[in-house]
Amino acid sequence: MKKIDIKKIKLRQVSVDQIDDKVLLINLYATQLLTLIIGIVWLLFQHRNPFRLLEFPAQSNFWMYGVGLTAVVIAVDVLISRFVPEQANDDGGINERLFRKRPVWHIVLISLVVAICEEMLFRGAMQQTFGPYWVSIIFAAIHVRYLRHWIPTGLVFSISYGLGWIYIQSGTLWAPILTHFLVDTVMGLIIRFRRYDEA
């Protein structure tokens, strides 16, 4: 059996332009699967049933929290994109690569997968342990692509805190899942259908 020399393994930073579409999607879905697994294991350690967490509530007013927070987030994002220079709001081009040429059905699918997996971990499991403030700091920190600029980092922290708040107020994980899904879908569709100036 051939041995692998760990000393010869070299890590190098790559830009989003150096990653092909297939690798980008594999990375996205693999990280979401890992997020979901960690969330489920965390819930089991808390002696909580992950399936019970996803039961629809008897009262259906949770959608008002979800849609309301979505409207606020999109309004703030539109204002930021209108008045803040693009370089101060740069995510390194990942969202652009992910959504610009993606079919609409795939944008919706990506948004749904991300919303369920991330909300299961962050709001469903971690918020029970750390509370919405510290979970929001962790949530902002894992969105590494935004950390170079304080405006998107602050926006991600604020959205996360809002998701934690509506989870508490509504009493169901479906409120933050709905917001997360709608925000990602709308932003993805904006990127997909935005007119680009051809230089």
MARBA-3410 file (N, C-alpha, C, O; in Angstrom, 1 decimal):
199
0.8,-1.2,0.0,0.0,0.0,0.0,0.9,1.2,0.0,1.9,1.3,0.7 ~ 0.5,2.2,-0.8,1.3,3.4,-1.0,1.0,4.4,0.2,-0.2,4.7,0.5 ~ 2.0,4.9,0.8,1.8,5.8,1.9,1.8,7.3,1.4,2.4,7.6,0.4 ~ 0.9,8.1,2.0,0.8,9.5,1.7,1.7,10.3,2.6,1.6,10.2,3.8 ~ 2.6,11.1,2.0,3.5,12.0,2.7,2.7,13.3,3.0,2.5,14.1,2.1
2.4,13.4,4.3,1.6,14.6,4.7,2.4,15.9,4.5,1.8,17.0,4.2 ~ 3.7,15.8,4.6,4.5,17.0,4.4,4.5,17.5,3.0,4.8,18.7,2.7 ~ 4.1,16.7,2.0,4.1,17.1,0.6,2.8,17.7,0.2,2.6,18.3,-0.9 ~ 1.8,17.6,1.1,0.5,18.2,0.8,0.5,19.7,1.0,1.0,20.1,2.1 ~ 0.2,20.4,0.0,0.2,21.9,0.1,-1.2,22.5,-0.1,-1.9,22.1,-1.0
-1.5,23.3,0.8,-2.8,24.0,0.7,-2.5,25.4,0.1,-1.6,26.1,0.4 ~ -3.4,25.8,-0.8,-3.3,27.1,-1.4,-4.7,27.7,-1.5,-5.7,27.0,-1.6 ~ -4.7,29.0,-1.4,-6.0,29.7,-1.5,-6.4,29.8,-2.9,-5.5,30.2,-3.8 ~ -7.6,29.6,-3.2,-8.1,29.7,-4.6,-9.2,30.7,-4.6,-10.0,30.9,-3.7 ~ -9.3,31.4,-5.7,-10.4,32.4,-5.9,-11.6,31.7,-6.4,-11.5,30.6,-6.9
-12.8,32.3,-6.3,-14.0,31.7,-6.8,-14.0,31.4,-8.3,-14.6,30.5,-8.8 ~ -13.2,32.2,-9.0,-13.1,32.1,-10.5,-12.3,30.8,-10.8,-12.4,30.3,-12.0 ~ -11.5,30.3,-9.9,-10.7,29.1,-10.2,-11.5,27.8,-9.9,-11.0,26.7,-10.1 ~ -12.7,27.9,-9.3,-13.5,26.7,-9.0,-14.5,26.5,-10.1,-15.3,27.5,-10.4 ~ -14.6,25.3,-10.6,-15.6,25.1,-11.7,-17.0,24.9,-11.0,-17.1,24.7,-9.8
-18.1,25.0,-11.8,-19.4,25.0,-11.3,-19.7,23.7,-10.5,-20.4,23.7,-9.5 ~ -19.3,22.6,-11.0,-19.6,21.3,-10.4,-19.0,21.2,-9.0,-19.6,20.8,-8.0 ~ -17.7,21.7,-8.9,-17.0,21.7,-7.5,-17.7,22.6,-6.6,-17.9,22.4,-5.4 ~ -18.2,23.8,-7.1,-18.9,24.8,-6.3,-20.2,24.2,-5.7,-20.5,24.3,-4.5 ~ -20.9,23.5,-6.6,-22.2,22.9,-6.1,-21.9,21.7,-5.1,-22.6,21.5,-4.2
-20.9,20.9,-5.4,-20.6,19.8,-4.5,-20.2,20.3,-3.2,-20.6,19.8,-2.1 ~ -19.4,21.4,-3.2,-19.0,22.0,-1.9,-20.2,22.6,-1.2,-20.3,22.4,0.1 ~ -21.1,23.2,-1.9,-22.3,23.8,-1.2,-23.2,22.7,-0.6,-23.5,22.8,0.6 ~ -23.5,21.6,-1.4,-24.3,20.6,-0.8,-23.7,19.8,0.3,-24.3,19.3,1.2 ~ -22.3,19.6,0.1,-21.6,18.8,1.2,-21.6,19.6,2.5,-21.8,19.0,3.5
-21.4,20.9,2.4,-21.3,21.7,3.7,-22.7,21.8,4.3,-22.9,21.8,5.5 ~ -23.8,21.8,3.5,-25.1,21.8,4.0,-25.5,20.5,4.7,-26.1,20.4,5.7 ~ -25.0,19.4,4.0,-25.2,18.1,4.7,-24.5,18.0,6.0,-25.1,17.5,7.0 ~ -23.3,18.4,6.0,-22.5,18.5,7.3,-23.2,19.3,8.3,-23.3,18.9,9.5 ~ -23.7,20.5,7.9,-24.5,21.4,8.8,-25.7,20.6,9.4,-25.9,20.7,10.6
-26.4,20.0,8.6,-27.6,19.2,9.0,-27.2,18.1,10.0,-27.9,17.9,11.0 ~ -26.2,17.4,9.7,-25.8,16.3,10.6,-25.3,16.8,11.9,-25.7,16.2,12.9 ~ -24.6,17.9,11.9,-24.2,18.5,13.2,-25.4,18.9,14.0,-25.5,18.8,15.2 ~ -26.3,19.6,13.3,-27.5,20.0,13.9,-28.3,18.9,14.6,-28.8,19.0,15.7 ~ -28.5,17.8,13.8,-29.2,16.6,14.3,-28.5,16.0,15.5,-29.2,15.7,16.5
-27.2,15.8,15.4,-26.4,15.3,16.6,-26.6,16.2,17.8,-26.7,15.7,18.9 ~ -26.4,17.5,17.6,-26.6,18.5,18.7,-27.9,18.3,19.4,-28.0,18.3,20.6 ~ -29.0,18.3,18.5,-30.3,18.1,19.1,-30.5,16.8,19.9,-31.1,16.8,20.9 ~ -29.9,15.7,19.4,-30.0,14.5,20.1,-29.2,14.5,21.4,-29.7,13.9,22.4 ~ -28.1,15.2,21.5,-27.4,15.4,22.7,-28.2,16.3,23.7,-28.1,16.1,24.9
-29.1,17.1,23.2,-30.0,17.9,24.0,-31.2,17.1,24.4,-32.1,17.6,25.1 ~ -31.3,15.9,24.0,-32.5,15.0,24.2,-33.7,15.6,23.6,-34.8,15.6,24.1 ~ -33.5,16.2,22.4,-34.7,16.7,21.6,-34.8,16.0,20.3,-33.8,15.6,19.7 ~ -36.0,15.8,19.9,-36.3,15.1,18.6,-36.3,16.1,17.4,-37.1,17.0,17.4 ~ -35.4,15.9,16.5,-35.3,16.8,15.3,-36.6,16.8,14.5,-36.9,17.8,14.0
-37.3,15.7,14.5,-38.5,15.6,13.7,-39.6,16.5,14.3,-40.5,17.1,13.6 ~ -39.6,16.5,15.7,-40.6,17.3,16.4,-40.4,18.8,16.1,-41.3,19.6,16.1 ~ -39.1,19.1,15.9,-38.8,20.5,15.7,-39.4,21.0,14.4,-39.6,22.2,14.2 ~ -39.6,20.1,13.4,-40.1,20.4,12.1,-41.6,20.2,11.9,-42.1,20.3,10.8 ~ -42.3,19.9,13.0,-43.7,19.8,13.0,-44.3,21.2,12.8,-43.9,22.2,13.3
-45.3,21.2,11.9,-46.0,22.5,11.7,-46.8,22.8,13.0,-47.5,22.0,13.6 ~ -46.8,24.1,13.4,-47.5,24.5,14.6,-49.1,24.5,14.3,-49.5,24.6,13.2 ~ -49.8,24.4,15.4,-51.3,24.5,15.3,-51.7,25.8,14.8,-52.6,25.9,14.0 ~ -51.1,26.9,15.3,-51.4,28.3,14.8,-50.5,28.5,13.6,-49.3,28.3,13.6 ~ -51.2,29.0,12.5,-50.5,29.2,11.3,-50.0,30.7,11.1,-49.7,31.1,10.0
-49.9,31.5,12.1,-49.5,32.9,12.0,-48.0,33.0,11.9,-47.5,34.1,11.8 ~ -47.3,31.9,12.0,-45.8,32.0,11.9,-45.3,32.6,10.6,-44.3,33.3,10.6 ~ -46.1,32.5,9.5,-45.7,33.0,8.2,-45.7,34.5,8.3,-44.9,35.1,7.5 ~ -46.4,35.2,9.2,-46.4,36.6,9.3,-45.0,37.1,9.8,-44.5,38.1,9.3 ~ -44.5,36.4,10.7,-43.1,36.7,11.2,-42.1,36.5,10.1,-41.2,37.3,9.8
-42.2,35.4,9.3,-41.3,35.0,8.3,-41.3,36.1,7.1,-40.3,36.5,6.7 ~ -42.5,36.4,6.7,-42.7,37.3,5.6,-42.3,38.7,6.0,-41.7,39.5,5.3 ~ -42.7,39.1,7.3,-42.4,40.4,7.8,-40.9,40.7,7.8,-40.4,41.7,7.4 ~ -40.1,39.7,8.4,-38.7,39.9,8.5,-38.0,39.8,7.1,-37.1,40.6,6.9 ~ -38.6,39.0,6.2,-38.1,39.0,4.8,-38.2,40.4,4.2,-37.3,40.8,3.5
-39.4,41.0,4.3,-39.6,42.4,3.8,-38.6,43.4,4.3,-38.0,44.2,3.6 ~ -38.3,43.3,5.6,-37.3,44.2,6.2,-35.9,44.0,5.7,-35.2,44.9,5.3 ~ -35.5,42.7,5.6,-34.2,42.3,5.1,-34.0,42.8,3.7,-33.0,43.4,3.3 ~ -35.0,42.5,2.8,-34.9,42.9,1.4,-34.8,44.4,1.2,-34.1,45.0,0.4 ~ -35.7,45.1,2.0,-35.7,46.6,2.0,-34.3,47.2,2.4,-33.8,48.1,1.7
-33.7,46.6,3.4,-32.4,47.1,3.9,-31.3,46.8,2.8,-30.5,47.6,2.6 ~ -31.4,45.6,2.3,-30.4,45.2,1.3,-30.5,46.1,0.0,-29.5,46.4,-0.6 ~ -31.7,46.4,-0.4,-31.9,47.3,-1.5,-31.3,48.7,-1.2,-30.6,49.3,-2.1 ~ -31.5,49.2,0.0,-31.0,50.5,0.4,-29.4,50.4,0.4,-28.8,51.4,-0.1 ~ -28.9,49.4,0.9,-27.4,49.2,1.0,-26.9,49.2,-0.4,-25.9,49.8,-0.7
-27.5,48.4,-1.3,-27.0,48.3,-2.7,-27.1,49.6,-3.4,-26.3,49.8,-4.4 ~ -28.0,50.4,-3.1,-28.2,51.7,-3.8,-27.2,52.8,-3.3,-26.8,53.6,-4.1 ~ -26.9,52.8,-2.0,-26.2,53.9,-1.4,-24.8,53.5,-0.9,-24.0,54.4,-0.6 ~ -24.4,52.2,-0.9,-23.1,51.8,-0.4,-22.3,51.3,-1.6,-22.8,50.6,-2.5 ~ -21.1,51.8,-1.8,-20.2,51.4,-2.9,-20.1,49.8,-3.0,-20.1,49.1,-1.9
-20.1,49.3,-4.2,-20.1,47.9,-4.4,-19.0,47.1,-3.7,-19.1,46.0,-3.2 ~ -17.8,47.8,-3.7,-16.6,47.1,-3.1,-16.7,47.0,-1.6,-16.1,46.1,-1.0 ~ -17.6,47.8,-1.0,-17.8,47.7,0.5,-18.8,46.6,0.8,-19.0,46.3,2.0 ~ -19.4,46.1,-0.2,-20.4,45.0,0.0,-20.1,43.7,-0.7,-21.0,42.9,-1.0 ~ -18.8,43.6,-1.0,-18.3,42.5,-1.8,-18.2,41.2,-1.1,-17.7,41.2,0.1
-18.7,40.1,-1.6,-18.6,38.8,-1.0,-17.6,37.9,-1.7,-17.6,36.7,-1.4 ~ -16.8,38.4,-2.5,-15.8,37.7,-3.3,-16.3,37.0,-4.5,-15.6,36.2,-5.1 ~ -17.6,37.3,-4.9,-18.2,36.8,-6.1,-18.8,35.4,-6.0,-19.2,34.9,-7.0 ~ -18.9,34.9,-4.8,-19.5,33.6,-4.6,-21.0,33.6,-5.0,-21.5,32.7,-5.7 ~ -21.8,34.5,-4.4,-23.2,34.6,-4.8,-23.4,34.8,-6.3,-24.3,34.2,-6.8
-22.6,35.6,-6.9,-22.7,35.8,-8.3,-22.5,34.5,-9.1,-23.3,34.2,-10.0 ~ -21.4,33.8,-8.7,-21.2,32.5,-9.4,-22.2,31.5,-9.1,-22.6,30.7,-10.0 ~ -22.8,31.5,-7.9,-23.8,30.5,-7.5,-25.1,30.7,-8.2,-25.7,29.7,-8.6 ~ -25.5,32.0,-8.4,-26.9,32.2,-8.9,-27.0,32.8,-10.3,-28.1,32.6,-10.9 ~ -26.0,33.4,-10.8,-26.1,34.2,-12.1,-26.7,33.3,-13.2,-27.5,33.8,-14.0
-26.2,32.1,-13.4,-26.6,31.3,-14.6,-27.4,30.1,-14.1,-27.6,29.2,-14.9 ~ -27.8,30.1,-12.9,-28.6,28.9,-12.4,-30.0,29.0,-12.8,-30.6,30.1,-12.8 ~ -30.6,27.9,-13.2,-32.1,27.9,-13.5,-32.9,28.2,-12.2,-32.4,28.0,-11.1 ~ -34.1,28.8,-12.4,-34.9,29.2,-11.3,-35.2,28.1,-10.4,-35.1,28.3,-9.1 ~ -35.5,26.9,-10.9,-35.8,25.8,-10.0,-34.7,25.4,-9.1,-34.8,25.0,-7.9
-33.4,25.6,-9.6,-32.3,25.2,-8.8,-32.0,26.3,-7.8,-31.5,26.0,-6.7 ~ -32.3,27.6,-8.1,-32.1,28.6,-7.1,-33.1,28.4,-5.9,-32.7,28.5,-4.7 ~ -34.3,28.0,-6.2,-35.3,27.6,-5.2,-34.9,26.4,-4.4,-35.0,26.4,-3.2 ~ -34.3,25.4,-5.0,-33.9,24.2,-4.3,-32.7,24.5,-3.4,-32.7,24.1,-2.2 ~ -31.7,25.3,-3.9,-30.6,25.7,-3.1,-31.1,26.4,-1.9,-30.6,26.2,-0.7
-31.9,27.4,-2.1,-32.5,28.2,-1.0,-33.2,27.4,0.1,-33.1,27.6,1.3 ~ -34.0,26.4,-0.4,-34.7,25.5,0.5,-33.7,24.7,1.4,-33.9,24.5,2.6 ~ -32.8,24.1,0.7,-31.8,23.2,1.4,-31.0,24.0,2.4,-30.9,23.6,3.6 ~ -30.5,25.2,2.0,-29.7,26.0,2.9,-30.6,26.4,4.1,-30.1,26.4,5.2 ~ -31.8,26.9,3.9,-32.7,27.3,4.9,-32.9,26.3,6.0,-32.8,26.5,7.2
-33.3,25.1,5.5,-33.6,24.0,6.5,-32.4,23.5,7.2,-32.4,23.4,8.5 ~ -31.3,23.3,6.5,-30.0,22.8,7.2,-29.5,23.8,8.2,-29.1,23.5,9.3 ~ -29.3,25.1,7.7,-28.7,26.1,8.6,-29.6,26.4,9.8,-29.2,26.6,10.9 ~ -30.9,26.5,9.6,-31.8,26.9,10.7,-32.0,25.7,11.7,-32.1,26.0,12.9 ~ -31.9,24.5,11.2,-31.9,23.3,12.1,-30.7,23.4,13.1,-30.9,23.2,14.3
-29.5,23.8,12.5,-28.4,23.9,13.4,-28.4,25.1,14.3,-28.3,25.0,15.5 ~ -28.5,26.3,13.6,-28.3,27.5,14.3,-29.4,27.9,15.3,-29.2,28.2,16.4 ~ -30.6,28.0,14.7,-31.8,28.3,15.6,-32.3,27.1,16.4,-32.6,27.2,17.5 ~ -32.4,25.9,15.7,-33.0,24.8,16.3,-32.1,24.2,17.4,-32.6,23.9,18.5 ~ -30.8,24.1,17.2,-29.9,23.4,18.2,-29.1,24.4,19.0,-29.2,24.4,20.2
-28.3,25.3,18.3,-27.4,26.1,19.0,-28.0,27.2,19.8,-27.5,27.6,20.9 ~ -29.1,27.8,19.3,-29.7,28.9,20.1,-30.2,28.4,21.5,-30.2,29.2,22.4 ~ -30.6,27.1,21.6,-31.0,26.6,22.9,-29.8,26.6,23.8,-30.0,26.8,25.0 ~ -28.6,26.4,23.3,-27.4,26.4,24.2,-26.8,27.8,24.4,-26.5,28.1,25.6 ~ -26.7,28.6,23.4,-26.0,29.9,23.5,-26.8,31.1,23.5,-26.4,32.2,23.9
-28.1,31.0,23.0,-28.9,32.2,22.9,-28.7,32.9,21.6,-27.7,32.6,20.9 ~ -29.6,33.8,21.2,-29.6,34.4,19.8,-28.4,35.3,19.6,-27.9,35.4,18.4 ~ -27.9,36.0,20.6,-26.8,36.9,20.4,-25.5,36.2,20.0,-24.9,36.5,19.0 ~ -25.1,35.2,20.8,-23.8,34.4,20.5,-24.0,33.6,19.2,-23.0,33.4,18.5 ~ -25.2,33.0,19.0,-25.4,32.3,17.8,-25.2,33.2,16.6,-24.7,32.7,15.5
-25.7,34.4,16.7,-25.5,35.4,15.6,-24.1,35.7,15.3,-23.7,35.9,14.1 ~ -23.3,35.8,16.3,-21.8,36.0,16.2,-21.2,34.8,15.4,-20.4,35.0,14.5 ~ -21.6,33.6,15.8,-21.0,32.4,15.2,-21.5,32.4,13.7,-20.8,32.0,12.8 ~ -22.8,32.7,13.5,-23.4,32.6,12.2,-22.7,33.6,11.3,-22.4,33.3,10.1 ~ -22.4,34.8,11.7,-21.7,35.8,10.9,-20.3,35.3,10.7,-19.8,35.6,9.6
-19.6,34.7,11.7,-18.3,34.3,11.5,-18.1,33.2,10.5,-17.1,33.1,9.7 ~ -19.1,32.3,10.4,-19.0,31.2,9.4,-19.2,31.6,8.0,-18.9,31.0,7.0 ~ -19.9,32.8,7.8,-20.1,33.4,6.5,-18.8,34.2,6.2,-18.8,35.4,6.0 ~ -17.7,33.4,6.1,-16.3,33.9,5.9,-16.2,35.0,4.8,-15.5,35.9,4.9 ~ -16.9,34.7,3.7,-16.8,35.6,2.5,-17.2,37.0,2.8,-16.8,37.9,2.0
-18.0,37.3,3.9,-18.4,38.6,4.2,-17.5,39.3,5.2,-17.6,40.5,5.4 ~ -16.6,38.6,5.8,-15.8,39.1,6.9,-14.8,40.2,6.5,-14.3,41.0,7.4 ~ -14.5,40.4,5.2,-13.6,41.4,4.8,-14.2,42.8,4.9,-13.5,43.8,4.9 ~ -15.5,42.9,5.0,-16.2,44.2,5.0,-17.2,44.2,6.2,-17.9,43.2,6.4 ~ -17.2,45.3,6.9,-18.1,45.4,8.1,-19.6,45.5,7.8,-20.4,45.0,8.6
-19.9,46.1,6.6,-21.4,46.2,6.3,-22.0,44.9,6.1,-23.0,44.6,6.7 ~ -21.5,44.0,5.2,-22.2,42.7,5.1,-22.1,41.8,6.3,-23.0,41.0,6.6 ~ -21.0,41.9,7.0,-20.9,41.2,8.3,-21.9,41.6,9.3,-22.6,40.8,9.9 ~ -22.1,42.9,9.4,-23.2,43.5,10.3,-24.5,43.1,9.8,-25.4,42.8,10.7 ~ -24.8,43.0,8.5,-26.1,42.7,8.0,-26.3,41.2,8.3,-27.5,40.8,8.7
-25.4,40.3,8.1,-25.5,38.9,8.4,-25.8,38.7,9.9,-26.7,37.9,10.2 ~ -25.1,39.4,10.7,-25.3,39.3,12.2,-26.8,39.7,12.5,-27.5,39.1,13.3 ~ -27.2,40.9,11.9,-28.5,41.4,12.2,-29.6,40.5,11.7,-30.6,40.2,12.4 ~ -29.4,39.9,10.5,-30.4,38.9,10.0,-30.5,37.7,10.9,-31.6,37.2,11.2 ~ -29.3,37.2,11.3,-29.3,36.1,12.2,-30.0,36.4,13.5,-30.8,35.5,14.0
-29.8,37.5,14.1,-30.4,37.9,15.3,-31.9,38.0,15.1,-32.7,37.6,16.0 ~ -32.4,38.6,14.0,-33.8,38.6,13.7,-34.4,37.2,13.5,-35.5,37.0,14.0 ~ -33.7,36.3,12.9,-34.1,34.9,12.8,-34.3,34.3,14.1,-35.3,33.6,14.4 ~ -33.4,34.6,15.0,-33.5,34.0,16.4,-34.7,34.6,17.1,-35.4,33.9,17.9 ~ -34.9,35.9,16.9,-36.0,36.6,17.6,-37.4,36.1,17.1,-38.3,35.8,17.9
-37.5,35.9,15.8,-38.8,35.4,15.3,-39.0,33.9,15.7,-40.2,33.4,15.8 ~ -37.9,33.2,15.9,-38.0,31.8,16.3,-38.6,31.8,17.8,-39.5,31.0,18.1 ~ -38.1,32.7,18.6,-38.7,32.8,20.0,-40.1,33.3,20.0,-41.0,32.7,20.6 ~ -40.4,34.3,19.2,-41.7,34.9,19.2,-42.8,33.9,18.6,-43.9,33.8,19.1 ~ -42.4,33.2,17.5,-43.4,32.4,16.8,-43.5,31.0,17.5,-44.6,30.3,17.4
-42.4,30.6,18.2,-42.4,29.3,18.8,-42.2,28.1,17.8,-42.4,27.0,18.2 ~ -41.9,28.4,16.6,-41.7,27.4,15.6,-40.5,27.7,14.7,-40.2,28.8,14.4 ~ -39.8,26.6,14.4,-38.6,26.8,13.5,-39.0,27.2,12.1,-38.1,27.6,11.3 ~ -40.3,27.0,11.8,-40.7,27.3,10.4,-40.7,28.8,10.1,-40.6,29.2,8.9 ~ -40.8,29.6,11.1,-40.7,31.1,10.9,-39.3,31.5,10.3,-39.2,32.1,9.3
-38.2,31.1,11.0,-36.9,31.4,10.5,-36.5,30.7,9.2,-35.9,31.2,8.3 ~ -37.0,29.4,9.1,-36.8,28.7,7.8,-37.5,29.5,6.7,-36.8,29.6,5.6 ~ -38.7,29.9,6.9,-39.4,30.7,5.8,-38.6,31.9,5.4,-38.5,32.2,4.2 ~ -38.2,32.7,6.4,-37.5,33.9,6.1,-36.2,33.6,5.4,-35.9,34.2,4.4 ~ -35.4,32.7,5.9,-34.1,32.3,5.3,-34.4,31.9,3.8,-33.6,32.3,2.9
-35.4,31.1,3.6,-35.7,30.6,2.2,-36.1,31.8,1.3,-35.6,31.9,0.2 ~ -37.0,32.6,1.8,-37.4,33.7,1.0,-36.3,34.7,0.6,-36.2,35.2,-0.5 ~ -35.5,35.1,1.6,-34.4,36.0,1.4,-33.4,35.4,0.4,-33.1,36.1,-0.5 ~ -33.0,34.2,0.6,-32.1,33.6,-0.3,-32.6,33.5,-1.7,-32.0,33.7,-2.7 ~ -33.9,33.1,-1.8,-34.6,32.9,-3.2,-34.7,34.3,-3.9,-34.3,34.4,-5.0
-35.1,35.3,-3.2,-35.3,36.6,-3.8,-33.9,37.2,-4.2,-33.8,37.7,-5.3 ~ -32.9,37.1,-3.3,-31.6,37.6,-3.7,-31.0,36.8,-4.8,-30.3,37.4,-5.7 ~ -31.2,35.5,-4.8,-30.7,34.7,-5.9,-31.4,35.0,-7.2,-30.7,35.1,-8.3 ~ -32.7,35.3,-7.2,-33.4,35.7,-8.4,-33.0,37.1,-8.9,-32.9,37.3,-10.1 ~ -32.7,38.0,-8.0,-32.2,39.3,-8.3,-30.9,39.2,-9.1,-30.7,39.8,-10.1
-30.0,38.3,-8.5,-28.7,38.1,-9.2,-28.9,37.5,-10.6,-28.3,37.8,-11.6 ~ -29.8,36.5,-10.6,-30.1,35.7,-11.9,-30.6,36.6,-13.0,-30.2,36.5,-14.1 ~ -31.5,37.6,-12.6,-32.2,38.4,-13.7,-31.7,39.8,-13.8,-32.2,40.6,-14.5 ~ -30.6,40.1,-13.0,-30.1,41.5,-13.1,-29.4,41.7,-14.5,-28.8,40.8,-15.0 ~ -29.6,42.9,-15.0,-29.0,43.3,-16.2,-27.5,43.6,-16.0,-27.2,44.4,-15.1
-26.7,43.0,-16.8,-25.2,43.3,-16.7,-24.7,44.1,-17.8,-25.0,43.8,-19.0 ~ -24.0,45.1,-17.5,-23.4,46.0,-18.6,-22.2,45.2,-19.2,-21.3,44.8,-18.5 ~ -22.3,45.0,-20.5,-21.2,44.3,-21.2,-20.1,45.4,-21.5,-20.4,46.3,-22.2 ~ -19.0,45.1,-20.9,-17.9,46.1,-21.1,-17.2,45.9,-22.5,-16.3,46.6,-22.8
END
